[in-house]
Amino acid sequence: MRASIRDAKALDALRPLEVVSYLRATGWSQQQVQPERQSVWTRGNDNGGFEVVVPLARWGDYAIRMSELLATLESAEQRSQLEILTDLSFSNADVVRIRADIRDAADGSIPLDDAIALVDRARDALLAAACSAIQPRAYFAPRKFGQALDYVKRVKMGQTERGSYTVTVISRVAPILQQPDFLSELEEPYERRVVRTLGTGVTRVRAAADLAASTGSLESFKEGVDFGISANLCDALVGMSHDTELLTGLEMSFSWSRTRPQTHEQVPHVLISPDSLPVIEEAGRLLREISPREEFELEGIVVRLDRLPSDRVGLVTVLGFIEGRPHNIRIELAEPDYGQAVLSHDQRRPIFALGDLMREGRSFFLRNPRGVRLINSDRDL
């Protein structure tokens, strides 16, 4: 049984024109209107027709009329009133619902660690999509795009629902305006591209997991990078439950701004089953391993020097750390940077270098090294 919205303040906060925009965008037809009083809308389906009355002025029974409207929309759309209320309240925003179905969560509660994990990883998933919307990559290093980080700071979180735990992500987007023909092919606003990329990325992850499980190949994930798949997105999906043994399903659903209808193929909802998570986790690990890590900060001790007297460039091996694990990382250096490496080797002093970390076979290389210098005793980088 779904809950009915009785909060008068929430109902009073609904704006008539936003309700009208919602109805028009979801297939309802206006049958009559009395200016500054009310308008009547109808919609038919296989089970018969529906009719709603939208109050256009805030008379004393405004909240009651909106409550009746919500009840009819619930029956017509077969969705909860809370979901519909959120869409009505944010008609100028794209809304993403990330729902984790947790075993024994029928009372509306889940373990605190699971709630924290879901919120944190929901942010990570959105950030991964925000980065992919700028430039698709198989992996995004910790130093991500500034535009993506700024976008995530502007996103809001709505309420959760009983019976499962849902993170509601509210991403505002500018309303669409009529454009001359020569402007009709302009790119969508960045905010819309992020949410659309999240939808296509998660859809591709689900399909890639099914294919990878049957073929044992990573190719389906690699082919989906241009559509939003990344190691970061895979990690975010896997981490959405603190205890995967309790997870019975993971679902994302998308509602698009009523003032900016979706022009591409819509992604209504995506369901990821728990048994696909190990495949997604391994795919994320492999994508991260094979991807160059730009702006990688290397700090370590030089353990080997290779340069002939006649060579202008020498090969330096640094014992450093990658994700907390020690690795030998090779760098090609010319003077004066090679001289810094010699001092690090002879004096056992750590050296710093910034570059693009790449894995070639079983070896790691730092390409395009820059900022090479010894680290002072105070470890000031």
C-alpha positions in Angstrom: 0.0 0.0 0.0 1.4 3.4 -1.0 1.3 6.4 1.2 -0.9 9.4 0.4 0.5 12.9 0.7 -1.4 14.8 3.4 1.1 17.5 4.2 -0.7 20.8 3.5 2.5 22.7 3.2 3.9 20.4 0.6 0.6 20.5 -1.3 0.4 24.3 -1.1 3.9 24.5 -2.4 2.9 23.0 -5.8 2.7 25.7 -8.5 -0.3 25.5 -10.9 1.7 26.3 -14.1 4.3 23.6 -13.2 1.5 21.1 -12.7 0.0 22.1 -16.1 3.4 21.7 -17.8 3.7 18.3 -16.2 0.3 17.2 -17.5 0.9 18.4 -21.0 4.3 16.7 -21.1 2.9 13.3 -19.9 0.1 13.0 -22.4 -2.8 14.7 -20.8 -5.1 17.0 -22.8 -6.7 20.1 -21.6 -10.5 20.0 -22.1 -11.6 23.3 -20.6 -10.2 26.2 -18.7 -11.6 28.9 -16.4 -9.0 31.6 -16.1 -7.8 32.2 -12.6 -10.0 29.4 -11.4 -9.3 25.9 -12.8 -8.5 23.8 -15.8 -9.7 20.3 -16.6 -7.4 17.7 -18.1 -8.1 14.1 -19.3 -6.0 11.1 -20.4 -7.1 7.7 -21.7 -5.5 4.3 -21.4 -6.4 0.7 -21.9 -8.2 0.6 -18.5 -10.4 3.6 -19.3 -9.9 7.4 -18.9 -8.8 9.7 -16.1 -9.7 13.3 -15.4 -8.0 15.8 -13.1 -8.9 19.4 -12.1 -6.0 21.8 -11.6 -6.8 24.8 -9.4 -5.3 27.9 -10.9 -5.8 30.1 -7.9 -5.0 29.5 -4.3 -8.5 29.3 -2.8 -9.1 27.8 0.7 -9.4 24.3 -0.7 -6.2 24.5 -2.7 -4.4 21.8 -0.8 -7.4 19.4 -0.9 -7.7 19.8 -4.7 -4.0 19.1 -5.1 -4.3 16.0 -2.9 -7.2 14.7 -5.1 -5.0 15.4 -8.2 -2.1 13.4 -6.8 -4.4 10.5 -6.0 -5.6 10.4 -9.6 -2.1 10.7 -11.0 -1.1 7.8 -8.7 -3.8 5.6 -10.3 -3.1 6.7 -13.8 0.7 6.3 -13.7 1.0 3.5 -11.2 3.7 5.3 -9.3 3.8 6.5 -5.7 2.5 9.9 -4.8 5.9 10.8 -3.4 7.6 10.2 -6.7 5.0 12.2 -8.5 5.1 15.0 -6.0 8.9 15.2 -6.5 8.4 15.5 -10.2 5.8 18.2 -9.9 7.9 20.1 -7.4 10.9 20.0 -9.7 9.5 20.3 -13.2 12.6 22.3 -14.3 14.9 19.5 -13.1 15.9 16.0 -14.2 15.4 13.6 -11.3 17.3 10.3 -10.8 16.2 7.8 -8.2 18.8 5.3 -7.1 17.1 2.6 -5.2 18.8 -0.2 -3.2 16.5 -3.0 -2.3 17.8 -4.4 1.0 16.6 -7.6 2.5 14.5 -7.1 5.6 14.0 -3.4 4.8 10.2 -3.6 4.7 10.0 -1.4 7.8 11.6 1.5 5.9 15.0 1.2 7.6 18.3 -0.1 6.5 21.7 -0.4 8.3 23.4 3.0 8.7 26.5 1.8 6.9 24.4 0.9 3.9 22.7 4.3 3.8 26.1 6.1 4.0 27.5 3.9 1.2 24.5 4.5 -1.0 24.6 8.3 -0.7 28.4 8.4 -1.2 28.4 6.1 -4.2 25.4 7.9 -5.7 27.6 11.0 -5.7 30.5 9.0 -7.2 28.2 7.7 -10.0 27.0 11.2 -10.9 30.6 12.5 -10.8 31.7 9.7 -13.2 28.9 10.6 -15.6 29.8 14.3 -15.3 33.3 13.5 -16.3 32.3 11.3 -19.2 29.9 14.0 -20.5 33.0 16.2 -21.0 35.4 13.6 -22.4 34.7 9.8 -22.2 37.5 7.8 -20.7 37.9 4.4 -19.2 39.2 5.8 -15.9 39.2 9.3 -14.3 42.1 10.0 -11.9 41.4 11.8 -8.6 42.1 15.1 -10.2 38.9 15.2 -12.2 37.5 17.9 -14.4 36.7 21.1 -12.5 33.4 21.6 -14.4 32.3 18.1 -13.2 33.1 18.9 -9.6 31.3 22.2 -9.8 28.2 20.5 -11.2 28.1 17.9 -8.4 28.2 20.7 -5.8 25.0 22.1 -7.3 23.0 18.9 -7.3 20.4 18.4 -4.6 19.1 15.3 -2.8 15.4 14.7 -2.2 13.6 12.4 0.2 13.7 8.6 0.5 10.8 6.1 0.3 9.5 3.5 2.6 10.0 -0.2 1.7 13.4 0.4 0.0 16.0 3.0 0.4 16.2 5.5 -2.4 18.5 8.4 -3.0 16.7 11.1 -5.1 19.1 13.2 -7.1 17.7 16.5 -8.4 19.6 18.1 -11.3 18.2 21.4 -12.4 18.3 22.2 -16.1 17.4 25.3 -18.1 14.0 25.3 -19.8 13.9 24.9 -23.6 13.1 27.9 -25.7 12.0 28.1 -29.3 15.0 28.4 -31.6 15.5 29.3 -35.2 16.2 26.4 -37.5 19.9 27.1 -37.7 20.1 26.8 -33.9 18.1 23.6 -33.5 21.1 21.3 -33.6 23.0 23.1 -30.8 24.3 20.8 -28.0 22.1 20.2 -25.0 23.0 22.0 -21.7 25.7 20.3 -19.8 23.4 19.4 -16.9 21.1 17.4 -19.2 24.1 15.7 -20.9 25.3 14.5 -17.4 22.0 12.8 -16.5 21.6 11.3 -20.0 25.2 10.0 -19.8 24.5 8.4 -16.4 21.4 6.7 -17.9 23.3 5.4 -21.0 26.3 4.4 -18.9 24.4 2.4 -16.4 22.4 0.7 -19.2 25.6 -0.2 -21.0 27.1 -1.5 -17.8 24.2 -3.9 -17.2 24.3 -5.2 -20.8 28.1 -5.4 -20.7 28.0 -7.5 -17.5 25.7 -10.0 -19.1 27.9 -10.3 -22.1 31.1 -10.5 -20.2 29.7 -13.2 -17.9 29.0 -15.4 -21.0 32.2 -14.6 -23.0 34.8 -13.9 -20.3 35.8 -10.8 -22.3 36.3 -7.2 -21.2 35.4 -5.9 -24.7 31.8 -5.2 -24.0 32.9 -2.8 -21.2 35.6 -1.2 -23.4 33.1 -0.6 -26.2 30.8 1.2 -23.8 33.3 3.8 -22.7 32.0 6.3 -25.3 28.6 5.9 -23.9 29.5 6.6 -20.2 31.1 3.4 -18.9 34.1 4.0 -16.8 36.0 2.3 -14.0 34.7 5.0 -11.7 31.1 4.2 -12.6 31.6 0.5 -12.1 33.2 1.1 -8.7 30.3 3.4 -7.7 27.7 0.8 -8.6 29.5 -2.0 -6.8 29.9 0.2 -3.6 26.3 1.2 -3.3 25.7 -1.5 -0.7 28.0 -1.8 2.3 26.9 -5.5 2.6 26.2 -7.0 -0.8 24.8 -10.1 0.9 21.8 -8.1 1.9 21.3 -6.5 -1.5 18.5 -8.0 -3.5 18.5 -5.4 -6.3 19.8 -2.0 -7.5 17.7 0.2 -9.6 18.0 3.6 -11.3 15.0 5.4 -12.7 14.9 8.7 -14.6 12.3 11.5 -14.8 13.1 14.3 -17.2 12.4 18.0 -16.7 8.9 18.9 -17.9 10.1 22.3 -19.2 12.9 20.6 -21.3 11.6 17.3 -22.7 14.1 14.6 -23.5 15.0 14.6 -27.3 17.0 11.4 -27.2 15.9 7.9 -26.6 14.6 7.9 -23.0 16.0 5.7 -20.3 13.0 5.0 -17.9 14.8 2.6 -15.5 17.7 0.2 -15.2 17.8 -2.8 -12.9 21.1 -4.4 -11.9 20.9 -7.8 -10.2 23.3 -8.6 -7.3 24.9 -11.5 -9.2 26.3 -9.1 -11.8 28.2 -7.0 -9.3 31.3 -9.3 -9.1 31.6 -9.0 -12.9 31.2 -5.2 -12.8 33.7 -5.0 -10.0 36.3 -7.0 -12.0 35.6 -4.9 -15.1 36.2 -1.7 -13.1 39.5 -3.0 -11.8 40.7 -4.0 -15.3 39.6 -0.7 -16.9 41.5 1.1 -14.2 44.6 -1.0 -14.7 44.8 -0.6 -18.5 44.0 3.2 -18.5 46.7 5.9 -18.3 46.4 8.0 -15.2 47.0 11.6 -16.0 48.5 14.0 -13.6 49.8 11.1 -11.4 51.9 12.3 -8.5 54.9 10.0 -8.0 56.9 10.1 -4.8 59.5 7.5 -3.9 63.2 6.5 -3.8 65.2 5.9 -6.9 66.4 2.2 -6.7 68.0 1.9 -10.1 69.8 4.0 -12.7 70.5 3.0 -16.3 72.4 5.3 -18.6 75.5 4.9 -20.8 78.0 7.8 -20.8 77.1 8.6 -24.4 73.3 8.6 -23.7 71.4 11.9 -23.3 68.4 10.2 -21.7 68.6 7.6 -18.8 66.1 5.1 -17.5 65.3 5.6 -13.8 63.4 3.1 -11.6 61.5 4.6 -8.6 60.0 2.6 -5.8 56.7 4.3 -5.3 53.1 3.6 -4.4 50.0 3.1 -6.6 46.8 2.9 -4.6 48.7 2.2 -1.5 50.7 -0.7 -2.9 54.5 -0.5 -3.7 55.5 -0.7 -7.3 58.6 -0.1 -9.4 57.8 2.7 -11.8 60.2 3.6 -14.6 60.9 7.1 -15.9 63.0 8.3 -18.8 64.8 11.5 -17.8 67.3 13.8 -19.4 69.4 16.5 -17.6 69.0 18.2 -15.3 66.2 15.9 -14.1 68.5 12.9 -14.3 70.9 14.6 -12.0 68.1 14.8 -9.4 67.5 11.1 -9.8 71.2 10.4 -9.1 71.0 12.4 -5.9 67.9 10.5 -4.8 69.7 7.2 -5.5 72.9 8.1 -3.7 71.4 10.0 -0.7 68.4 7.8 -0.3 66.2 10.8 -0.5 62.6 10.7 -2.0 62.0 12.3 -5.4 58.8 13.8 -6.8 57.6 13.7 -10.4 54.3 14.5 -12.1 53.3 12.7 -15.2 51.0 10.2 -16.9 51.1 6.7 -15.4 50.8 3.9 -17.9 50.9 0.2 -17.5 52.8 -1.6 -20.3 52.7 -5.4 -19.8 53.6 -6.0 -16.2 55.6 -2.7 -15.9 54.6 0.8 -15.0 56.0 3.9 -16.8 55.6 7.5 -15.9 55.3 9.3 -19.3 55.7 13.0 -19.9 57.5 13.6 -16.5 57.7 17.1 -15.2 58.3 19.0 -12.0 61.1 16.5 -11.0 62.7 17.5 -7.8 64.0 16.1 -4.5 61.7 16.3 -1.6 63.0 18.4 1.3 63.2 17.0 4.8 59.9 18.8 5.7 58.3 16.8 2.9 57.0 20.0 1.3 55.8 19.2 -2.2 
